[in-house]
Amino acid sequence: MNKVRQSVPVSNGNEAVNDILPVLPLHIRHMIVNLPKSIKDKVEEIRIRQGRPLVLGFTAEDVFLDPGGRPVRLAVNAYKVTAKDMERLIQLISGSSIYALEEELKNGFITLPGGHRAGITGKAVLERGTVRTLKYFSGCNIRICREVPGAASGLMPYLINKNCKDVYHTVLISPPRCGKTTILRDVVRQISSGIPELGLPGLAVGLVDERSEIAGCYKGVPQLDVGVRTDVLDGCPKAEGMMMLLRSMSPRVIAADEIGRREDVDALEEVLNAGVKVLITAHGSSLADLAERPVMEKIINHKMVDRIVILGRSRGVGTVEKIIDGKSFCSLEVKKC
């Protein structure tokens, strides 16, 4: 079978980085602003750890910044984040009211305007054995969220049932950092808005965005384009969210990221029995990977989906490595694109 020669292109990263500048302490903000555009376009993470080097994360490597904001390879030459930097960072992220963000801190991250995420570490405050909030903040990982409209265009012809003007039940499988969420977001966007050239009218999509990564909601409002007919439940557990959407929003398609718990599969069965299409993702690099996980094995062996899409990075992040028919387990012959 030929591989789909598709990968996620680089979007306008400079604008994405500019979104997070207001939450950075002044000195670190100046360091990021003065970076060459070629670096800002590709940076994926900014890691700020008190007493340790300032780090920029890229797809293939990490780079340190020296006190003048210049990229360096050695940690010994890097700018060391101060306690004052960390204190100011938390003030800016929280709007000087960290108590207002306690619910988000339970999950270890805060969603920023533009759909970017700030993961935060520190000392956990427990209540009856569960995390209530965090204090004594020591680290922050700001993940730059980039939309890539059209990232899934080469894949869409294989996910659409033209005879029924509908979509196939689909699971996207990939290892970490292979573009899974970016591809999922664009599939949702295209299904929701419609693809006239493929004969697909826009369909109502219910999106359960448990980790606020797909729609990037800020105060409940999607910051990223997930289509004109998409209803989003942000920060909601997947199983509960799927049932809520099924009961209240009359979706034609329900989408969710990173299925993996038994209750998730039970909810999927309810959705399938209601005649609603499903679009889900899971961690893995092959069907063999999924076979080692009892919950995902049930989805595959019970033939709950029609399309199994394997993503990787053989030709860049988001490469569609293989498309498998979920009923026959045969690989689909696809065009190079």
GIZI-V479549 format. One record per residue. N is the residue number from 1. RES is the residue in three letters. PSI is psi in whole degrees, -180 to 180 (* if undefined). OMEGA is omega as a letter, one per 20 degrees, with the letter a starting at -180 (* if undefined). Layout:
BEGIN
((N | RES | PSI | OMEGA) (N | RES | PSI | OMEGA))
END
This chain:
BEGIN
((1 | MET | 140 | r) (2 | ASN | 142 | r) (3 | LYS | 148 | r) (4 | VAL | 114 | a) (5 | ARG | 68 | a) (6 | GLN | 137 | r) (7 | SER | 159 | a) (8 | VAL | 120 | r) (9 | PRO | 163 | r) (10 | VAL | 128 | r) (11 | SER | -175 | a) (12 | ASN | 82 | a) (13 | GLY | -27 | a) (14 | ASN | -46 | r) (15 | GLU | -38 | r) (16 | ALA | -44 | r) (17 | VAL | -38 | r) (18 | ASN | -29 | a) (19 | ASP | -34 | a) (20 | ILE | -3 | a) (21 | LEU | -40 | a) (22 | PRO | -20 | a) (23 | VAL | 1 | a) (24 | LEU | 141 | r) (25 | PRO | 150 | a) (26 | LEU | -47 | a) (27 | HIS | -44 | r) (28 | ILE | -36 | r) (29 | ARG | -46 | r) (30 | HIS | -38 | r) (31 | MET | -43 | a) (32 | ILE | -42 | a) (33 | VAL | -39 | a) (34 | ASN | 2 | r) (35 | LEU | 149 | r) (36 | PRO | 147 | a) (37 | LYS | -35 | a) (38 | SER | -29 | r) (39 | ILE | -45 | a) (40 | LYS | -32 | a) (41 | ASP | -24 | a) (42 | LYS | -10 | a) (43 | VAL | 134 | a) (44 | GLU | -30 | a) (45 | GLU | 149 | r) (46 | ILE | 114 | a) (47 | ARG | 120 | a) (48 | ILE | 109 | a) (49 | ARG | 124 | a) (50 | GLN | 130 | r) (51 | GLY | 5 | a) (52 | ARG | 170 | a) (53 | PRO | 147 | r) (54 | LEU | 128 | a) (55 | VAL | 137 | r) (56 | LEU | 131 | r) (57 | GLY | 132 | r) (58 | PHE | 175 | a) (59 | THR | -43 | a) (60 | ALA | -15 | a) (61 | GLU | 171 | r) (62 | ASP | 150 | r) (63 | VAL | 138 | r) (64 | PHE | 159 | r) (65 | LEU | 136 | r) (66 | ASP | 174 | a) (67 | PRO | -22 | r) (68 | GLY | 2 | r) (69 | GLY | 12 | r) (70 | ARG | 137 | r) (71 | PRO | 134 | r) (72 | VAL | 157 | a) (73 | ARG | -29 | a) (74 | LEU | 133 | a) (75 | ALA | -31 | a) (76 | VAL | -24 | a) (77 | ASN | 1 | a) (78 | ALA | 159 | r) (79 | TYR | 132 | r) (80 | LYS | 125 | a) (81 | VAL | 131 | a) (82 | THR | 166 | r) (83 | ALA | -35 | r) (84 | LYS | -39 | r) (85 | ASP | -48 | a) (86 | MET | -42 | r) (87 | GLU | -45 | a) (88 | ARG | -38 | r) (89 | LEU | -47 | a) (90 | ILE | -38 | r) (91 | GLN | -45 | a) (92 | LEU | -41 | a) (93 | ILE | -39 | a) (94 | SER | -3 | a) (95 | GLY | 32 | a) (96 | SER | 21 | r) (97 | SER | 76 | a) (98 | ILE | -26 | a) (99 | TYR | -27 | r) (100 | ALA | -14 | a) (101 | LEU | 17 | a) (102 | GLU | -39 | a) (103 | GLU | -44 | r) (104 | GLU | -36 | a) (105 | LEU | -24 | r) (106 | LYS | -32 | a) (107 | ASN | -5 | r) (108 | GLY | 5 | r) (109 | PHE | 162 | r) (110 | ILE | 134 | r) (111 | THR | 132 | a) (112 | LEU | 161 | r) (113 | PRO | 138 | a) (114 | GLY | -6 | r) (115 | GLY | 4 | r) (116 | HIS | 160 | a) (117 | ARG | 139 | r) (118 | ALA | 105 | r) (119 | GLY | 136 | a) (120 | ILE | 138 | r) (121 | THR | 159 | r) (122 | GLY | -154 | r) (123 | LYS | 127 | r) (124 | ALA | 137 | r) (125 | VAL | 117 | a) (126 | LEU | 150 | r) (127 | GLU | 113 | a) (128 | ARG | 40 | r) (129 | GLY | 0 | r) (130 | THR | 158 | a) (131 | VAL | 123 | r) (132 | ARG | -41 | r) (133 | THR | -171 | r) (134 | LEU | 155 | r) (135 | LYS | 176 | a) (136 | TYR | 59 | a) (137 | PHE | 134 | a) (138 | SER | -15 | a) (139 | GLY | 154 | r) (140 | CYS | 133 | r) (141 | ASN | 109 | r) (142 | ILE | 115 | a) (143 | ARG | 122 | a) (144 | ILE | 121 | a) (145 | CYS | 128 | r) (146 | ARG | 127 | r) (147 | GLU | 143 | r) (148 | VAL | 80 | r) (149 | PRO | 130 | a) (150 | GLY | -1 | a) (151 | ALA | -30 | a) (152 | ALA | 8 | a) (153 | SER | -40 | r) (154 | GLY | -21 | a) (155 | LEU | -29 | a) (156 | MET | -39 | a) (157 | PRO | -24 | a) (158 | TYR | -7 | a) (159 | LEU | -3 | a) (160 | ILE | 130 | r) (161 | ASN | 98 | a) (162 | LYS | -31 | a) (163 | ASN | -36 | a) (164 | CYS | -2 | a) (165 | LYS | 50 | a) (166 | ASP | -177 | r) (167 | VAL | 157 | r) (168 | TYR | 148 | r) (169 | HIS | 126 | a) (170 | THR | 141 | r) (171 | VAL | 130 | r) (172 | LEU | 128 | a) (173 | ILE | 132 | r) (174 | SER | 156 | r) (175 | PRO | 170 | r) (176 | PRO | 149 | r) (177 | ARG | 38 | r) (178 | CYS | 19 | r) (179 | GLY | 14 | a) (180 | LYS | -48 | a) (181 | THR | -37 | r) (182 | THR | -44 | r) (183 | ILE | -44 | r) (184 | LEU | -46 | a) (185 | ARG | -43 | a) (186 | ASP | -32 | r) (187 | VAL | -46 | r) (188 | VAL | -46 | a) (189 | ARG | -46 | a) (190 | GLN | -40 | r) (191 | ILE | -42 | a) (192 | SER | -42 | a) (193 | SER | -20 | r) (194 | GLY | 151 | r) (195 | ILE | 87 | a) (196 | PRO | -38 | a) (197 | GLU | -18 | r) (198 | LEU | 8 | r) (199 | GLY | 20 | a) (200 | LEU | 114 | r) (201 | PRO | 160 | r) (202 | GLY | 134 | a) (203 | LEU | 147 | r) (204 | ALA | 124 | a) (205 | VAL | 133 | r) (206 | GLY | 120 | a) (207 | LEU | 120 | r) (208 | VAL | 108 | a) (209 | ASP | 75 | a) (210 | GLU | -37 | a) (211 | ARG | 13 | r) (212 | SER | 32 | a) (213 | GLU | -29 | a) (214 | ILE | -55 | a) (215 | ALA | -16 | r) (216 | GLY | 48 | a) (217 | CYS | 139 | r) (218 | TYR | 117 | a) (219 | LYS | 39 | r) (220 | GLY | -8 | a) (221 | VAL | 125 | r) (222 | PRO | 132 | r) (223 | GLN | -13 | a) (224 | LEU | 156 | a) (225 | ASP | 108 | r) (226 | VAL | 18 | r) (227 | GLY | 160 | a) (228 | VAL | -14 | a) (229 | ARG | 28 | a) (230 | THR | 129 | r) (231 | ASP | 130 | a) (232 | VAL | 130 | r) (233 | LEU | 108 | a) (234 | ASP | 136 | r) (235 | GLY | 20 | a) (236 | CYS | 136 | r) (237 | PRO | 141 | a) (238 | LYS | -49 | a) (239 | ALA | -48 | r) (240 | GLU | -41 | a) (241 | GLY | -40 | r) (242 | MET | -40 | r) (243 | MET | -39 | r) (244 | MET | -46 | r) (245 | LEU | -41 | a) (246 | LEU | -40 | a) (247 | ARG | -32 | a) (248 | SER | -22 | a) (249 | MET | 0 | r) (250 | SER | 53 | a) (251 | PRO | 151 | r) (252 | ARG | -27 | a) (253 | VAL | 139 | r) (254 | ILE | 130 | a) (255 | ALA | 143 | r) (256 | ALA | 150 | a) (257 | ASP | 140 | r) (258 | GLU | 63 | r) (259 | ILE | 139 | a) (260 | GLY | -12 | a) (261 | ARG | 156 | a) (262 | ARG | -38 | r) (263 | GLU | -28 | r) (264 | ASP | -44 | a) (265 | VAL | -39 | r) (266 | ASP | -42 | r) (267 | ALA | -39 | r) (268 | LEU | -41 | r) (269 | GLU | -39 | r) (270 | GLU | -42 | r) (271 | VAL | -45 | r) (272 | LEU | -41 | r) (273 | ASN | -23 | r) (274 | ALA | 0 | r) (275 | GLY | 17 | r) (276 | VAL | 139 | r) (277 | LYS | 152 | r) (278 | VAL | 144 | r) (279 | LEU | 111 | a) (280 | ILE | 166 | r) (281 | THR | 162 | r) (282 | ALA | 152 | r) (283 | HIS | 141 | r) (284 | GLY | 169 | r) (285 | SER | -5 | a) (286 | SER | 171 | r) (287 | LEU | -32 | r) (288 | ALA | -38 | r) (289 | ASP | -46 | a) (290 | LEU | -32 | a) (291 | ALA | -20 | r) (292 | GLU | -4 | a) (293 | ARG | 110 | a) (294 | PRO | -39 | a) (295 | VAL | -47 | a) (296 | MET | -30 | r) (297 | GLU | -37 | r) (298 | LYS | -42 | r) (299 | ILE | -43 | a) (300 | ILE | -53 | a) (301 | ASN | -28 | r) (302 | HIS | 4 | r) (303 | LYS | 49 | a) (304 | MET | -18 | a) (305 | VAL | 158 | r) (306 | ASP | -27 | a) (307 | ARG | 132 | r) (308 | ILE | 115 | a) (309 | VAL | 122 | r) (310 | ILE | 120 | r) (311 | LEU | 152 | r) (312 | GLY | -152 | a) (313 | ARG | 31 | a) (314 | SER | -30 | r) (315 | ARG | 29 | a) (316 | GLY | 164 | a) (317 | VAL | 133 | r) (318 | GLY | 13 | r) (319 | THR | 130 | r) (320 | VAL | 104 | a) (321 | GLU | -36 | a) (322 | LYS | 147 | r) (323 | ILE | 126 | a) (324 | ILE | 136 | r) (325 | ASP | 123 | a) (326 | GLY | -11 | r) (327 | LYS | -42 | a) (328 | SER | -15 | a) (329 | PHE | 21 | r) (330 | CYS | 145 | r) (331 | SER | 137 | r) (332 | LEU | 136 | r) (333 | GLU | 122 | a) (334 | VAL | 156 | r) (335 | LYS | 147 | r) (336 | LYS | 134 | a) (337 | CYS | * | *))
END
